[in-house]
Amino acid sequence: MLASSMLTIAVSGRRQRGVSLIELIVGIVVLAIALSLVTAVLGPLYIKSTDPWHQVRATELGQSMLNDIMARSFDQQSPRSGSILRCGESGAPACTVQNADGSWPADPGESAADNRLRFNDVDDFDNFTANGSLLTNILAEDLADVYRNYQLQVRVRYASAADVSGIGLAPDQVKVITVTVITPTGSALQFSSYKGNW
């Protein structure tokens, strides 16, 4: 009986053997390598998972800015009181001519540094840039929380001959407005529209 119980203690002692320090360190190293591989694979997916959301926000911002610009006059010389004549027509003032470098001459009292609410024609928006912390809506309400880390750039130019082929207008009767929105992840989305001298 005594020999039988000693044998049981000896057998159970072998079964309850602990983990050595070397085995524990090897286990931790293997676990660390496995976790770093999983993180390396899932990290970029996590960043890319926000792209659709940012694209929707950027589209909303780009369309809103285009609507704001398109609501303005074609040119500084365009009549705003409902005249029959357009700028550039016989008997009307000439339309604004772009500088040789593609920029527009500054209108009196307006510059890109001014509040965009003072702009009265589309070319006032040329070279307009803003980031999310500077954007406001039409009521001058701050939009920093909505568009934080977004960038906005606007370019305005006269259309090229290729742009107006087939529509019966001269290139200096159409302006091309391009709004570029850069998302916080670095994606750039471009939105373009044509403003005609109607």
Z-matrix of the N, CA and C atoms (Angstrom, degrees):
N
C 1 1.440
C 2 1.522 1 110.53
N 3 1.325 2 115.50 1 -43.73
C 4 1.453 3 120.46 2 179.77
C 5 1.527 4 110.38 3 -65.98
N 6 1.305 5 117.01 4 -40.81
C 7 1.462 6 120.87 5 179.17
C 8 1.520 7 110.44 6 -66.02
N 9 1.292 8 116.53 7 -36.54
C 10 1.461 9 120.74 8 179.72
C 11 1.524 10 110.70 9 -66.83
N 12 1.305 11 119.61 10 -40.86
C 13 1.469 12 121.50 11 179.51
C 14 1.521 13 111.01 12 -71.22
N 15 1.331 14 119.03 13 -32.29
C 16 1.464 15 122.01 14 177.35
C 17 1.523 16 109.72 15 -67.16
N 18 1.319 17 114.61 16 -38.38
C 19 1.446 18 119.49 17 178.81
C 20 1.528 19 110.16 18 -65.85
N 21 1.295 20 118.32 19 -38.87
C 22 1.465 21 122.77 20 178.24
C 23 1.520 22 110.50 21 -64.38
N 24 1.326 23 117.57 22 -42.81
C 25 1.467 24 121.33 23 179.27
C 26 1.527 25 109.79 24 -64.77
N 27 1.294 26 117.91 25 -42.06
C 28 1.462 27 121.85 26 -179.27
C 29 1.528 28 110.57 27 -65.87
N 30 1.317 29 118.02 28 -42.34
C 31 1.468 30 121.31 29 179.81
C 32 1.522 31 110.48 30 -67.14
N 33 1.324 32 117.08 31 -44.22
C 34 1.470 33 119.28 32 -179.28
C 35 1.523 34 110.63 33 -68.52
N 36 1.310 35 118.81 34 -27.76
C 37 1.458 36 121.75 35 177.34
C 38 1.520 37 111.03 36 -67.03
N 39 1.306 38 118.48 37 -34.72
C 40 1.455 39 121.62 38 177.99
C 41 1.525 40 110.30 39 -71.76
N 42 1.282 41 118.45 40 -35.07
C 43 1.472 42 121.55 41 -178.44
C 44 1.518 43 112.08 42 -71.55
N 45 1.293 44 119.06 43 -25.90
C 46 1.464 45 121.92 44 -176.97
C 47 1.522 46 111.81 45 -98.88
N 48 1.286 47 116.99 46 30.25
C 49 1.455 48 121.91 47 -179.95
C 50 1.524 49 109.41 48 -65.95
N 51 1.325 50 120.95 49 138.29
C 52 1.460 51 125.33 50 -179.16
C 53 1.517 52 112.17 51 -82.64
N 54 1.353 53 115.60 52 178.54
C 55 1.457 54 122.78 53 179.38
C 56 1.525 55 107.39 54 -93.02
N 57 1.303 56 116.19 55 133.35
C 58 1.466 57 118.91 56 179.68
C 59 1.521 58 110.07 57 -76.51
N 60 1.289 59 117.78 58 163.80
C 61 1.450 60 124.06 59 -179.00
C 62 1.532 61 110.85 60 -62.38
N 63 1.305 62 116.98 61 -39.17
C 64 1.468 63 121.12 62 -179.90
C 65 1.527 64 110.13 63 -65.35
N 66 1.317 65 117.83 64 -43.05
C 67 1.462 66 121.30 65 178.16
C 68 1.526 67 110.87 66 -62.77
N 69 1.323 68 117.21 67 -39.04
C 70 1.463 69 122.11 68 179.15
C 71 1.533 70 110.56 69 -64.81
N 72 1.320 71 118.04 70 -43.76
C 73 1.467 72 121.64 71 179.54
C 74 1.523 73 110.58 72 -65.84
N 75 1.330 74 117.62 73 -43.46
C 76 1.472 75 120.69 74 177.88
C 77 1.527 76 110.29 75 -60.74
N 78 1.313 77 118.03 76 -40.76
C 79 1.467 78 121.98 77 178.17
C 80 1.518 79 112.12 78 -62.77
N 81 1.330 80 116.77 79 -42.19
C 82 1.465 81 121.01 80 179.26
C 83 1.529 82 110.47 81 -65.42
N 84 1.333 83 117.59 82 -41.60
C 85 1.469 84 121.52 83 179.40
C 86 1.521 85 110.39 84 -63.96
N 87 1.318 86 118.07 85 -44.62
C 88 1.466 87 121.45 86 178.75
C 89 1.525 88 110.35 87 -62.50
N 90 1.323 89 117.56 88 -42.90
C 91 1.469 90 121.35 89 178.11
C 92 1.528 91 111.05 90 -63.35
N 93 1.331 92 117.82 91 -41.36
C 94 1.463 93 121.31 92 179.24
C 95 1.523 94 111.12 93 -63.47
N 96 1.324 95 117.21 94 -42.63
C 97 1.467 96 120.84 95 178.78
C 98 1.531 97 110.09 96 -63.82
N 99 1.309 98 117.06 97 -43.91
C 100 1.468 99 120.75 98 179.91
C 101 1.529 100 110.64 99 -62.87
N 102 1.331 101 118.09 100 -43.96
C 103 1.469 102 121.13 101 179.89
C 104 1.524 103 111.62 102 -66.23
N 105 1.333 104 117.67 103 -37.77
C 106 1.465 105 118.96 104 179.24
C 107 1.528 106 111.08 105 -67.81
N 108 1.324 107 117.98 106 -35.41
C 109 1.468 108 120.61 107 176.45
C 110 1.525 109 111.02 108 -66.38
N 111 1.314 110 116.83 109 -44.24
C 112 1.471 111 120.70 110 179.13
C 113 1.525 112 110.23 111 -63.36
N 114 1.332 113 117.39 112 -42.74
C 115 1.465 114 121.10 113 179.66
C 116 1.520 115 110.73 114 -65.83
N 117 1.329 116 117.94 115 -39.43
C 118 1.465 117 120.81 116 179.79
C 119 1.523 118 111.25 117 -64.26
N 120 1.310 119 117.20 118 -32.78
C 121 1.464 120 120.95 119 179.42
C 122 1.525 121 111.10 120 -78.35
N 123 1.322 122 117.91 121 -41.72
C 124 1.459 123 121.50 122 -175.21
C 125 1.525 124 113.56 123 -83.34
N 126 1.344 125 118.24 124 -22.66
C 127 1.471 126 121.15 125 -178.25
C 128 1.517 127 113.31 126 -56.70
N 129 1.337 128 118.88 127 -55.25
C 130 1.468 129 119.50 128 178.81
C 131 1.531 130 113.17 129 -61.91
N 132 1.313 131 117.12 130 -32.99
C 133 1.466 132 119.72 131 178.03
C 134 1.523 133 110.86 132 -65.28
N 135 1.320 134 116.41 133 -36.67
C 136 1.460 135 120.75 134 178.43
C 137 1.530 136 110.54 135 -64.09
N 138 1.338 137 115.96 136 -43.17
C 139 1.465 138 119.76 137 179.51
C 140 1.526 139 110.32 138 -65.84
N 141 1.337 140 117.12 139 -44.02
C 142 1.465 141 121.22 140 -178.96
C 143 1.522 142 112.80 141 -68.69
N 144 1.327 143 117.18 142 -21.28
C 145 1.466 144 119.24 143 -178.42
C 146 1.524 145 111.91 144 -66.30
N 147 1.339 146 117.92 145 -20.14
C 148 1.464 147 120.56 146 179.20
C 149 1.528 148 112.43 147 -88.74
N 150 1.342 149 117.89 148 -10.73
C 151 1.466 150 120.61 149 -177.40
C 152 1.534 151 113.58 150 -56.00
N 153 1.322 152 120.38 151 -47.49
C 154 1.471 153 118.42 152 179.43
C 155 1.530 154 112.70 153 -59.26
N 156 1.300 155 115.65 154 -38.32
C 157 1.471 156 119.39 155 179.16
C 158 1.521 157 110.45 156 -65.15
N 159 1.349 158 116.82 157 -43.70
C 160 1.469 159 120.54 158 178.75
C 161 1.524 160 111.15 159 -66.92
N 162 1.331 161 117.28 160 -35.02
C 163 1.457 162 119.65 161 178.92
C 164 1.524 163 111.41 162 -66.46
N 165 1.312 164 117.03 163 -37.41
C 166 1.472 165 120.32 164 176.59
C 167 1.524 166 109.70 165 -64.68
N 168 1.325 167 116.61 166 -45.12
C 169 1.468 168 120.34 167 178.31
C 170 1.529 169 110.98 168 -62.42
N 171 1.328 170 117.00 169 -43.76
C 172 1.464 171 120.89 170 -179.64
C 173 1.528 172 110.85 171 -64.40
N 174 1.320 173 117.22 172 -39.30
C 175 1.464 174 121.06 173 177.38
C 176 1.518 175 110.80 174 -63.68
N 177 1.306 176 115.82 175 -42.48
C 178 1.463 177 120.79 176 177.65
C 179 1.532 178 110.62 177 -60.54
N 180 1.331 179 116.39 178 -45.11
C 181 1.460 180 121.18 179 -179.69
C 182 1.531 181 111.11 180 -67.37
N 183 1.337 182 117.62 181 -44.92
C 184 1.458 183 120.82 182 -179.62
C 185 1.516 184 112.45 183 -62.97
N 186 1.328 185 117.32 184 -43.43
C 187 1.466 186 120.66 185 179.40
C 188 1.526 187 111.25 186 -66.95
N 189 1.304 188 116.04 187 -38.71
C 190 1.463 189 119.96 188 178.07
C 191 1.530 190 111.31 189 -63.17
N 192 1.339 191 115.96 190 -42.94
C 193 1.466 192 119.50 191 179.17
C 194 1.526 193 110.65 192 -66.81
N 195 1.340 194 117.78 193 -41.27
C 196 1.467 195 119.92 194 176.91
C 197 1.526 196 111.44 195 -61.36
N 198 1.316 197 117.50 196 -41.60
C 199 1.471 198 120.51 197 177.51
C 200 1.520 199 110.83 198 -60.91
N 201 1.323 200 116.70 199 -41.32
C 202 1.459 201 121.24 200 179.45
C 203 1.527 202 110.52 201 -63.23
N 204 1.326 203 116.83 202 -44.67
C 205 1.468 204 120.57 203 -178.54
C 206 1.528 205 110.72 204 -68.90
N 207 1.328 206 117.05 205 -43.43
C 208 1.464 207 120.75 206 -177.59
C 209 1.527 208 112.73 207 -65.51
N 210 1.310 209 117.85 208 -18.91
C 211 1.465 210 120.99 209 178.42
C 212 1.528 211 111.63 210 -76.60
N 213 1.314 212 117.28 211 -9.68
C 214 1.471 213 121.61 212 -178.29
C 215 1.526 214 110.70 213 -89.89
N 216 1.318 215 115.83 214 168.84
C 217 1.471 216 121.81 215 179.83
C 218 1.517 217 110.86 216 -68.23
N 219 1.322 218 115.34 217 158.74
C 220 1.459 219 121.22 218 177.68
C 221 1.524 220 110.71 219 -63.63
N 222 1.327 221 117.28 220 -40.95
C 223 1.455 222 121.21 221 -172.41
C 224 1.518 223 110.08 222 -148.33
N 225 1.327 224 116.17 223 161.11
C 226 1.468 225 120.85 224 175.99
C 227 1.526 226 110.47 225 -60.40
N 228 1.341 227 117.01 226 -31.63
C 229 1.463 228 121.60 227 -178.59
C 230 1.530 229 113.14 228 -88.64
N 231 1.318 230 117.28 229 0.13
C 232 1.468 231 119.61 230 179.20
C 233 1.523 232 109.68 231 -69.71
N 234 1.330 233 116.46 232 136.52
C 235 1.470 234 118.43 233 178.19
C 236 1.535 235 110.30 234 -68.91
N 237 1.296 236 116.33 235 138.28
C 238 1.465 237 120.73 236 179.90
C 239 1.526 238 111.71 237 -109.04
N 240 1.327 239 114.59 238 5.62
C 241 1.463 240 118.56 239 -178.10
C 242 1.522 241 112.61 240 -110.84
N 243 1.319 242 117.66 241 15.20
C 244 1.453 243 120.37 242 176.07
C 245 1.513 244 114.76 243 86.22
N 246 1.322 245 118.30 244 26.46
C 247 1.459 246 121.34 245 178.97
C 248 1.532 247 110.27 246 -64.89
N 249 1.306 248 116.36 247 153.15
C 250 1.451 249 121.24 248 179.25
C 251 1.528 250 110.97 249 -74.44
N 252 1.327 251 117.92 250 -30.08
C 253 1.457 252 122.36 251 -176.57
C 254 1.527 253 111.15 252 -87.81
N 255 1.329 254 115.31 253 139.47
C 256 1.459 255 121.33 254 174.56
C 257 1.523 256 108.36 255 -96.14
N 258 1.325 257 116.75 256 159.03
C 259 1.461 258 118.08 257 176.03
C 260 1.523 259 108.22 258 -61.12
N 261 1.321 260 116.04 259 142.61
C 262 1.456 261 120.92 260 -179.58
C 263 1.517 262 114.05 261 92.79
N 264 1.327 263 117.84 262 -13.13
C 265 1.459 264 119.96 263 178.64
C 266 1.524 265 109.56 264 -86.33
N 267 1.319 266 115.80 265 161.73
C 268 1.457 267 121.26 266 178.88
C 269 1.527 268 109.61 267 -60.07
N 270 1.322 269 116.19 268 127.16
C 271 1.459 270 121.23 269 -179.30
C 272 1.517 271 113.80 270 89.91
N 273 1.323 272 117.77 271 -2.08
C 274 1.471 273 121.78 272 178.65
C 275 1.527 274 108.59 273 -118.51
N 276 1.327 275 117.29 274 159.23
C 277 1.473 276 118.90 275 177.82
C 278 1.523 277 111.17 276 -62.18
N 279 1.328 278 115.55 277 152.78
C 280 1.466 279 120.61 278 177.96
C 281 1.521 280 109.90 279 -70.54
N 282 1.326 281 116.19 280 148.88
C 283 1.469 282 120.70 281 175.94
C 284 1.523 283 109.42 282 -71.59
N 285 1.291 284 115.98 283 158.63
C 286 1.462 285 121.75 284 179.59
C 287 1.524 286 110.09 285 -63.14
N 288 1.315 287 116.32 286 137.52
C 289 1.458 288 122.49 287 179.57
C 290 1.519 289 108.25 288 -102.79
N 291 1.335 290 115.99 289 132.67
C 292 1.460 291 120.27 290 177.63
C 293 1.518 292 110.05 291 -68.24
N 294 1.338 293 116.12 292 148.23
C 295 1.459 294 121.20 293 174.65
C 296 1.523 295 109.17 294 -68.82
N 297 1.306 296 117.18 295 165.13
C 298 1.468 297 122.12 296 -178.73
C 299 1.524 298 112.17 297 -59.75
N 300 1.329 299 117.47 298 -30.31
C 301 1.475 300 120.51 299 -179.34
C 302 1.530 301 112.59 300 -84.84
N 303 1.336 302 117.25 301 3.99
C 304 1.464 303 121.04 302 178.61
C 305 1.512 304 114.34 303 90.92
N 306 1.329 305 117.32 304 -4.17
C 307 1.468 306 119.88 305 177.66
C 308 1.526 307 109.22 306 -83.43
N 309 1.314 308 115.73 307 169.51
C 310 1.457 309 121.74 308 179.66
C 311 1.521 310 109.03 309 -107.48
N 312 1.332 311 117.40 310 143.95
C 313 1.465 312 118.52 311 175.49
C 314 1.524 313 109.79 312 -64.01
N 315 1.307 314 115.52 313 144.17
C 316 1.468 315 119.82 314 -178.60
C 317 1.525 316 110.41 315 -69.69
N 318 1.319 317 115.41 316 134.04
C 319 1.462 318 120.00 317 174.83
C 320 1.519 319 108.23 318 -79.95
N 321 1.311 320 117.66 319 148.52
C 322 1.464 321 119.67 320 -179.92
C 323 1.534 322 111.16 321 -57.88
N 324 1.312 323 115.75 322 127.39
C 325 1.463 324 120.37 323 176.10
C 326 1.515 325 114.96 324 78.31
N 327 1.322 326 118.04 325 7.22
C 328 1.463 327 120.46 326 -179.63
C 329 1.520 328 109.30 327 -132.25
N 330 1.307 329 116.42 328 138.70
C 331 1.465 330 121.56 329 173.40
C 332 1.513 331 107.96 330 -152.58
N 333 1.325 332 115.85 331 167.68
C 334 1.464 333 120.27 332 -179.36
C 335 1.520 334 111.26 333 -62.42
N 336 1.336 335 116.48 334 -22.23
C 337 1.464 336 119.60 335 179.43
C 338 1.540 337 111.16 336 -79.21
N 339 1.329 338 116.28 337 -17.19
C 340 1.463 339 119.77 338 179.50
C 341 1.520 340 110.85 339 -70.20
N 342 1.292 341 114.07 340 164.88
C 343 1.457 342 120.61 341 173.29
C 344 1.528 343 108.06 342 -65.81
N 345 1.320 344 117.03 343 130.70
C 346 1.465 345 120.18 344 -176.76
C 347 1.523 346 112.83 345 -62.50
N 348 1.304 347 118.61 346 -16.69
C 349 1.460 348 120.40 347 178.55
C 350 1.527 349 111.58 348 -67.59
N 351 1.342 350 117.62 349 -16.68
C 352 1.464 351 121.28 350 178.34
C 353 1.518 352 112.32 351 -88.23
N 354 1.336 353 118.16 352 -9.94
C 355 1.462 354 120.77 353 -179.38
C 356 1.523 355 108.93 354 -69.60
N 357 1.356 356 116.68 355 134.71
C 358 1.458 357 119.21 356 -177.65
C 359 1.531 358 113.49 357 -116.70
N 360 1.337 359 117.82 358 -6.06
C 361 1.463 360 120.16 359 176.17
C 362 1.522 361 108.83 360 -142.42
N 363 1.339 362 115.77 361 163.22
C 364 1.461 363 119.75 362 -170.14
C 365 1.514 364 113.71 363 -64.52
N 366 1.342 365 118.30 364 -34.99
C 367 1.466 366 117.51 365 -176.53
C 368 1.524 367 112.78 366 -73.38
N 369 1.334 368 118.41 367 -10.33
C 370 1.465 369 119.98 368 172.82
C 371 1.527 370 111.00 369 -63.34
N 372 1.324 371 116.59 370 -24.42
C 373 1.467 372 121.33 371 -178.18
C 374 1.527 373 113.23 372 -82.68
N 375 1.339 374 118.00 373 -8.14
C 376 1.465 375 119.39 374 -178.95
C 377 1.527 376 109.54 375 -58.83
N 378 1.318 377 115.89 376 133.31
C 379 1.472 378 124.41 377 -177.96
C 380 1.519 379 113.44 378 66.92
N 381 1.318 380 117.40 379 16.79
C 382 1.465 381 120.22 380 175.00
C 383 1.528 382 107.68 381 -72.31
N 384 1.306 383 116.64 382 127.29
C 385 1.462 384 121.65 383 176.52
C 386 1.519 385 108.38 384 -130.71
N 387 1.296 386 115.32 385 149.24
C 388 1.470 387 120.14 386 177.55
C 389 1.516 388 107.72 387 -157.05
N 390 1.307 389 115.48 388 153.59
C 391 1.463 390 118.87 389 170.87
C 392 1.515 391 107.57 390 -111.81
N 393 1.308 392 116.40 391 170.88
C 394 1.459 393 120.93 392 -174.07
C 395 1.507 394 114.43 393 -56.46
N 396 1.326 395 117.11 394 -29.96
C 397 1.467 396 119.03 395 -177.83
C 398 1.526 397 111.96 396 -76.60
N 399 1.346 398 117.76 397 -14.65
C 400 1.467 399 120.68 398 -179.14
C 401 1.521 400 113.39 399 -102.73
N 402 1.322 401 117.38 400 -7.07
C 403 1.459 402 120.08 401 -175.57
C 404 1.521 403 111.34 402 -77.23
N 405 1.317 404 113.64 403 141.40
C 406 1.465 405 120.89 404 174.72
C 407 1.518 406 107.78 405 -133.47
N 408 1.310 407 115.75 406 160.30
C 409 1.462 408 118.41 407 175.51
C 410 1.520 409 109.43 408 -88.60
N 411 1.309 410 117.49 409 -174.23
C 412 1.465 411 122.09 410 -175.70
C 413 1.531 412 112.13 411 -64.15
N 414 1.323 413 116.25 412 -20.75
C 415 1.462 414 120.52 413 177.97
C 416 1.527 415 111.85 414 -93.84
N 417 1.339 416 116.58 415 11.11
C 418 1.462 417 124.58 416 -179.52
C 419 1.530 418 112.48 417 63.90
N 420 1.331 419 116.71 418 27.82
C 421 1.463 420 120.89 419 175.76
C 422 1.522 421 108.80 420 -86.81
N 423 1.308 422 116.19 421 137.76
C 424 1.458 423 123.13 422 -176.47
C 425 1.534 424 110.75 423 -65.86
N 426 1.346 425 116.68 424 134.39
C 427 1.464 426 122.29 425 179.16
C 428 1.533 427 111.89 426 -114.33
N 429 1.328 428 116.96 427 20.76
C 430 1.473 429 120.91 428 -175.76
C 431 1.516 430 112.12 429 -59.71
N 432 1.311 431 118.57 430 -38.63
C 433 1.467 432 120.51 431 -178.97
C 434 1.523 433 112.30 432 -69.43
N 435 1.321 434 117.05 433 -28.45
C 436 1.460 435 120.96 434 -177.53
C 437 1.527 436 111.44 435 -83.16
N 438 1.350 437 117.89 436 -39.36
C 439 1.461 438 121.81 437 -173.48
C 440 1.530 439 112.80 438 -119.98
N 441 1.304 440 116.99 439 37.83
C 442 1.465 441 120.89 440 178.35
C 443 1.528 442 109.85 441 -61.59
N 444 1.330 443 116.64 442 131.92
C 445 1.469 444 125.05 443 178.54
C 446 1.531 445 114.23 444 70.27
N 447 1.316 446 118.86 445 13.81
C 448 1.468 447 121.74 446 171.57
C 449 1.526 448 108.05 447 -91.36
N 450 1.329 449 116.37 448 147.92
C 451 1.463 450 122.34 449 176.80
C 452 1.526 451 108.10 450 -119.27
N 453 1.328 452 115.99 451 145.55
C 454 1.458 453 121.68 452 -177.95
C 455 1.520 454 108.59 453 -132.62
N 456 1.337 455 117.35 454 131.81
C 457 1.458 456 122.60 455 178.12
C 458 1.523 457 108.58 456 -135.05
N 459 1.336 458 116.24 457 138.66
C 460 1.467 459 120.91 458 -179.12
C 461 1.525 460 109.08 459 -124.63
N 462 1.334 461 115.90 460 135.60
C 463 1.462 462 122.65 461 173.70
C 464 1.522 463 107.89 462 -126.98
N 465 1.339 464 115.93 463 139.13
C 466 1.467 465 121.88 464 177.69
C 467 1.529 466 107.25 465 -130.92
N 468 1.322 467 116.71 466 132.82
C 469 1.463 468 121.77 467 178.93
C 470 1.523 469 108.41 468 -148.20
N 471 1.323 470 115.07 469 162.10
C 472 1.463 471 118.84 470 171.37
C 473 1.527 472 108.25 471 -71.00
N 474 1.300 473 116.06 472 150.23
C 475 1.462 474 121.52 473 179.68
C 476 1.526 475 109.88 474 -68.47
N 477 1.302 476 115.11 475 153.40
C 478 1.468 477 120.14 476 173.79
C 479 1.529 478 108.25 477 -88.28
N 480 1.332 479 115.84 478 169.66
C 481 1.474 480 120.18 479 178.98
C 482 1.529 481 110.35 480 -60.76
N 483 1.325 482 116.88 481 -35.09
C 484 1.472 483 120.24 482 179.44
C 485 1.525 484 111.06 483 -68.02
N 486 1.334 485 117.21 484 -33.34
C 487 1.468 486 120.79 485 -179.91
C 488 1.526 487 112.17 486 -64.37
N 489 1.341 488 116.61 487 -35.05
C 490 1.463 489 119.90 488 -173.56
C 491 1.516 490 113.31 489 -105.74
N 492 1.324 491 117.34 490 6.45
C 493 1.466 492 118.17 491 -179.44
C 494 1.529 493 109.24 492 -63.34
N 495 1.300 494 115.11 493 132.19
C 496 1.454 495 120.42 494 177.33
C 497 1.521 496 115.25 495 90.30
N 498 1.339 497 118.46 496 -3.94
C 499 1.471 498 118.19 497 179.25
C 500 1.525 499 112.38 498 -112.38
N 501 1.339 500 117.51 499 -0.41
C 502 1.462 501 120.91 500 172.87
C 503 1.509 502 115.01 501 74.94
N 504 1.322 503 118.79 502 24.09
C 505 1.461 504 121.78 503 177.71
C 506 1.516 505 109.60 504 -121.09
N 507 1.326 506 115.57 505 149.41
C 508 1.464 507 120.26 506 174.61
C 509 1.526 508 108.49 507 -76.90
N 510 1.337 509 117.88 508 152.05
C 511 1.466 510 119.95 509 -179.51
C 512 1.528 511 113.98 510 -56.77
N 513 1.342 512 117.86 511 -30.80
C 514 1.471 513 118.57 512 -179.57
C 515 1.533 514 112.46 513 -82.36
N 516 1.318 515 117.60 514 7.83
C 517 1.461 516 121.15 515 174.26
C 518 1.535 517 111.90 516 -103.58
N 519 1.324 518 115.89 517 1.60
C 520 1.468 519 120.81 518 -178.55
C 521 1.526 520 109.00 519 -136.42
N 522 1.312 521 116.12 520 133.40
C 523 1.468 522 121.11 521 174.71
C 524 1.526 523 108.43 522 -112.32
N 525 1.330 524 115.03 523 139.54
C 526 1.457 525 121.75 524 178.35
C 527 1.524 526 107.92 525 -101.28
N 528 1.312 527 115.95 526 124.36
C 529 1.462 528 122.21 527 179.54
C 530 1.524 529 107.63 528 -109.18
N 531 1.315 530 117.09 529 124.45
C 532 1.459 531 121.95 530 179.17
C 533 1.514 532 109.06 531 -121.70
N 534 1.319 533 115.60 532 121.51
C 535 1.465 534 122.21 533 177.38
C 536 1.520 535 107.38 534 -109.92
N 537 1.329 536 116.58 535 125.40
C 538 1.460 537 122.04 536 177.60
C 539 1.521 538 108.20 537 -112.50
N 540 1.326 539 115.47 538 126.02
C 541 1.461 540 121.33 539 177.36
C 542 1.522 541 107.54 540 -114.00
N 543 1.327 542 116.33 541 126.54
C 544 1.458 543 122.01 542 178.49
C 545 1.523 544 107.99 543 -107.92
N 546 1.325 545 115.81 544 122.15
C 547 1.466 546 121.49 545 -176.81
C 548 1.528 547 110.39 546 -79.06
N 549 1.327 548 118.01 547 166.37
C 550 1.473 549 120.44 548 177.35
C 551 1.523 550 113.44 549 -60.09
N 552 1.332 551 118.41 550 -22.81
C 553 1.465 552 120.74 551 178.67
C 554 1.523 553 112.05 552 -87.83
N 555 1.340 554 118.04 553 0.21
C 556 1.458 555 122.10 554 176.02
C 557 1.510 556 115.61 555 95.18
N 558 1.323 557 119.03 556 -0.39
C 559 1.466 558 121.35 557 177.54
C 560 1.526 559 109.42 558 -74.44
N 561 1.329 560 115.96 559 136.29
C 562 1.464 561 120.76 560 178.71
C 563 1.519 562 109.15 561 -108.90
N 564 1.329 563 116.63 562 124.23
C 565 1.461 564 122.24 563 177.82
C 566 1.517 565 107.93 564 -114.49
N 567 1.348 566 116.78 565 131.30
C 568 1.457 567 121.51 566 -179.27
C 569 1.520 568 110.66 567 -110.34
N 570 1.327 569 114.28 568 139.96
C 571 1.462 570 122.21 569 177.77
C 572 1.525 571 106.93 570 -129.01
N 573 1.327 572 117.26 571 131.59
C 574 1.460 573 121.15 572 -177.96
C 575 1.514 574 110.49 573 -128.20
N 576 1.322 575 113.89 574 151.95
C 577 1.454 576 120.26 575 176.97
C 578 1.523 577 108.30 576 -150.84
N 579 1.320 578 116.25 577 158.10
C 580 1.459 579 122.53 578 177.57
C 581 1.518 580 108.99 579 -109.27
N 582 1.332 581 115.81 580 134.84
C 583 1.461 582 121.49 581 173.60
C 584 1.513 583 107.28 582 -114.62
N 585 1.327 584 117.15 583 118.21
C 586 1.455 585 121.28 584 -178.21
C 587 1.518 586 111.94 585 -95.40
N 588 1.301 587 115.14 586 154.97
C 589 1.467 588 122.41 587 177.49
C 590 1.524 589 107.54 588 -88.24
N 591 1.326 590 116.39 589 77.92
C 592 1.463 591 120.84 590 -174.61
C 593 1.505 592 111.08 591 -88.04
